Amino acid sequence: MGELVDKIKGNINEAIGKAKQESNNPDMRAEGHTQEAHGKGQQFAGKVKGALGDDI
């Protein structure tokens, strides 16, 4: 179950990060890049959990 939760949270963070990158505010764009990267990390964690099982 943790696999699915991580993937969903990752997708949400990635989408929000991409939206923030469209801002004219440089601080908001930087925050968007960080949030998108965090989302990609969450998705990767979900894939690892799926491959190894939710026991990790």
Chimera marker file (.cmm) of the C-alpha trace (Angstrom):
<marker_set name="trace">
<marker id="1" x="0.000" y="0.000" z="0.000" r="1" g="1" b="0" radius="0.5"/>
<marker id="2" x="2.884" y="2.366" z="0.729" r="1" g="1" b="0" radius="0.5"/>
<marker id="3" x="3.972" y="1.990" z="-2.878" r="1" g="1" b="0" radius="0.5"/>
<marker id="4" x="0.742" y="3.480" z="-4.183" r="1" g="1" b="0" radius="0.5"/>
<marker id="5" x="0.716" y="6.289" z="-1.613" r="1" g="1" b="0" radius="0.5"/>
<marker id="6" x="4.282" y="7.298" z="-2.477" r="1" g="1" b="0" radius="0.5"/>
<marker id="7" x="3.527" y="7.301" z="-6.186" r="1" g="1" b="0" radius="0.5"/>
<marker id="8" x="0.389" y="9.422" z="-5.724" r="1" g="1" b="0" radius="0.5"/>
<marker id="9" x="2.141" y="11.919" z="-3.455" r="1" g="1" b="0" radius="0.5"/>
<marker id="10" x="5.023" y="12.049" z="-5.925" r="1" g="1" b="0" radius="0.5"/>
<marker id="11" x="2.703" y="12.802" z="-8.828" r="1" g="1" b="0" radius="0.5"/>
<marker id="12" x="0.976" y="15.556" z="-6.864" r="1" g="1" b="0" radius="0.5"/>
<marker id="13" x="4.241" y="17.187" z="-5.778" r="1" g="1" b="0" radius="0.5"/>
<marker id="14" x="5.620" y="16.973" z="-9.292" r="1" g="1" b="0" radius="0.5"/>
<marker id="15" x="2.504" y="18.609" z="-10.775" r="1" g="1" b="0" radius="0.5"/>
<marker id="16" x="2.471" y="21.398" z="-8.190" r="1" g="1" b="0" radius="0.5"/>
<marker id="17" x="6.185" y="21.962" z="-8.726" r="1" g="1" b="0" radius="0.5"/>
<marker id="18" x="5.701" y="22.281" z="-12.472" r="1" g="1" b="0" radius="0.5"/>
<marker id="19" x="2.874" y="24.768" z="-11.944" r="1" g="1" b="0" radius="0.5"/>
<marker id="20" x="5.034" y="26.876" z="-9.617" r="1" g="1" b="0" radius="0.5"/>
<marker id="21" x="7.758" y="26.977" z="-12.265" r="1" g="1" b="0" radius="0.5"/>
<marker id="22" x="5.378" y="28.912" z="-14.530" r="1" g="1" b="0" radius="0.5"/>
<marker id="23" x="5.371" y="31.839" z="-12.076" r="1" g="1" b="0" radius="0.5"/>
<marker id="24" x="7.088" y="35.140" z="-12.817" r="1" g="1" b="0" radius="0.5"/>
<marker id="25" x="8.499" y="35.122" z="-9.288" r="1" g="1" b="0" radius="0.5"/>
<marker id="26" x="12.062" y="33.676" z="-9.276" r="1" g="1" b="0" radius="0.5"/>
<marker id="27" x="11.686" y="32.400" z="-5.702" r="1" g="1" b="0" radius="0.5"/>
<marker id="28" x="8.488" y="30.576" z="-6.642" r="1" g="1" b="0" radius="0.5"/>
<marker id="29" x="10.187" y="29.052" z="-9.707" r="1" g="1" b="0" radius="0.5"/>
<marker id="30" x="13.069" y="27.793" z="-7.547" r="1" g="1" b="0" radius="0.5"/>
<marker id="31" x="10.591" y="26.344" z="-5.063" r="1" g="1" b="0" radius="0.5"/>
<marker id="32" x="8.836" y="24.644" z="-7.974" r="1" g="1" b="0" radius="0.5"/>
<marker id="33" x="12.052" y="22.986" z="-9.136" r="1" g="1" b="0" radius="0.5"/>
<marker id="34" x="12.675" y="21.710" z="-5.613" r="1" g="1" b="0" radius="0.5"/>
<marker id="35" x="9.126" y="20.426" z="-5.219" r="1" g="1" b="0" radius="0.5"/>
<marker id="36" x="9.219" y="18.693" z="-8.599" r="1" g="1" b="0" radius="0.5"/>
<marker id="37" x="12.477" y="16.959" z="-7.652" r="1" g="1" b="0" radius="0.5"/>
<marker id="38" x="10.949" y="15.893" z="-4.338" r="1" g="1" b="0" radius="0.5"/>
<marker id="39" x="7.991" y="14.431" z="-6.211" r="1" g="1" b="0" radius="0.5"/>
<marker id="40" x="10.284" y="12.458" z="-8.494" r="1" g="1" b="0" radius="0.5"/>
<marker id="41" x="12.051" y="11.111" z="-5.412" r="1" g="1" b="0" radius="0.5"/>
<marker id="42" x="8.752" y="10.023" z="-3.908" r="1" g="1" b="0" radius="0.5"/>
<marker id="43" x="7.798" y="8.252" z="-7.113" r="1" g="1" b="0" radius="0.5"/>
<marker id="44" x="11.147" y="6.473" z="-7.141" r="1" g="1" b="0" radius="0.5"/>
<marker id="45" x="10.620" y="5.395" z="-3.525" r="1" g="1" b="0" radius="0.5"/>
<marker id="46" x="7.236" y="3.995" z="-4.517" r="1" g="1" b="0" radius="0.5"/>
<marker id="47" x="8.820" y="2.010" z="-7.343" r="1" g="1" b="0" radius="0.5"/>
<marker id="48" x="11.461" y="0.620" z="-4.990" r="1" g="1" b="0" radius="0.5"/>
<marker id="49" x="8.798" y="-0.376" z="-2.470" r="1" g="1" b="0" radius="0.5"/>
<marker id="50" x="6.880" y="-2.063" z="-5.252" r="1" g="1" b="0" radius="0.5"/>
<marker id="51" x="9.920" y="-4.013" z="-6.363" r="1" g="1" b="0" radius="0.5"/>
<marker id="52" x="11.078" y="-5.004" z="-2.871" r="1" g="1" b="0" radius="0.5"/>
<marker id="53" x="7.778" y="-5.093" z="-1.049" r="1" g="1" b="0" radius="0.5"/>
<marker id="54" x="6.342" y="-2.637" z="1.456" r="1" g="1" b="0" radius="0.5"/>
<marker id="55" x="8.451" y="-4.101" z="4.277" r="1" g="1" b="0" radius="0.5"/>
<marker id="56" x="11.247" y="-1.568" z="3.763" r="1" g="1" b="0" radius="0.5"/>
<link id1="1" id2="2" r="1" g="1" b="0" radius="0.2"/>
<link id1="2" id2="3" r="1" g="1" b="0" radius="0.2"/>
<link id1="3" id2="4" r="1" g="1" b="0" radius="0.2"/>
<link id1="4" id2="5" r="1" g="1" b="0" radius="0.2"/>
<link id1="5" id2="6" r="1" g="1" b="0" radius="0.2"/>
<link id1="6" id2="7" r="1" g="1" b="0" radius="0.2"/>
<link id1="7" id2="8" r="1" g="1" b="0" radius="0.2"/>
<link id1="8" id2="9" r="1" g="1" b="0" radius="0.2"/>
<link id1="9" id2="10" r="1" g="1" b="0" radius="0.2"/>
<link id1="10" id2="11" r="1" g="1" b="0" radius="0.2"/>
<link id1="11" id2="12" r="1" g="1" b="0" radius="0.2"/>
<link id1="12" id2="13" r="1" g="1" b="0" radius="0.2"/>
<link id1="13" id2="14" r="1" g="1" b="0" radius="0.2"/>
<link id1="14" id2="15" r="1" g="1" b="0" radius="0.2"/>
<link id1="15" id2="16" r="1" g="1" b="0" radius="0.2"/>
<link id1="16" id2="17" r="1" g="1" b="0" radius="0.2"/>
<link id1="17" id2="18" r="1" g="1" b="0" radius="0.2"/>
<link id1="18" id2="19" r="1" g="1" b="0" radius="0.2"/>
<link id1="19" id2="20" r="1" g="1" b="0" radius="0.2"/>
<link id1="20" id2="21" r="1" g="1" b="0" radius="0.2"/>
<link id1="21" id2="22" r="1" g="1" b="0" radius="0.2"/>
<link id1="22" id2="23" r="1" g="1" b="0" radius="0.2"/>
<link id1="23" id2="24" r="1" g="1" b="0" radius="0.2"/>
<link id1="24" id2="25" r="1" g="1" b="0" radius="0.2"/>
<link id1="25" id2="26" r="1" g="1" b="0" radius="0.2"/>
<link id1="26" id2="27" r="1" g="1" b="0" radius="0.2"/>
<link id1="27" id2="28" r="1" g="1" b="0" radius="0.2"/>
<link id1="28" id2="29" r="1" g="1" b="0" radius="0.2"/>
<link id1="29" id2="30" r="1" g="1" b="0" radius="0.2"/>
<link id1="30" id2="31" r="1" g="1" b="0" radius="0.2"/>
<link id1="31" id2="32" r="1" g="1" b="0" radius="0.2"/>
<link id1="32" id2="33" r="1" g="1" b="0" radius="0.2"/>
<link id1="33" id2="34" r="1" g="1" b="0" radius="0.2"/>
<link id1="34" id2="35" r="1" g="1" b="0" radius="0.2"/>
<link id1="35" id2="36" r="1" g="1" b="0" radius="0.2"/>
<link id1="36" id2="37" r="1" g="1" b="0" radius="0.2"/>
<link id1="37" id2="38" r="1" g="1" b="0" radius="0.2"/>
<link id1="38" id2="39" r="1" g="1" b="0" radius="0.2"/>
<link id1="39" id2="40" r="1" g="1" b="0" radius="0.2"/>
<link id1="40" id2="41" r="1" g="1" b="0" radius="0.2"/>
<link id1="41" id2="42" r="1" g="1" b="0" radius="0.2"/>
<link id1="42" id2="43" r="1" g="1" b="0" radius="0.2"/>
<link id1="43" id2="44" r="1" g="1" b="0" radius="0.2"/>
<link id1="44" id2="45" r="1" g="1" b="0" radius="0.2"/>
<link id1="45" id2="46" r="1" g="1" b="0" radius="0.2"/>
<link id1="46" id2="47" r="1" g="1" b="0" radius="0.2"/>
<link id1="47" id2="48" r="1" g="1" b="0" radius="0.2"/>
<link id1="48" id2="49" r="1" g="1" b="0" radius="0.2"/>
<link id1="49" id2="50" r="1" g="1" b="0" radius="0.2"/>
<link id1="50" id2="51" r="1" g="1" b="0" radius="0.2"/>
<link id1="51" id2="52" r="1" g="1" b="0" radius="0.2"/>
<link id1="52" id2="53" r="1" g="1" b="0" radius="0.2"/>
<link id1="53" id2="54" r="1" g="1" b="0" radius="0.2"/>
<link id1="54" id2="55" r="1" g="1" b="0" radius="0.2"/>
<link id1="55" id2="56" r="1" g="1" b="0" radius="0.2"/>
</marker_set>
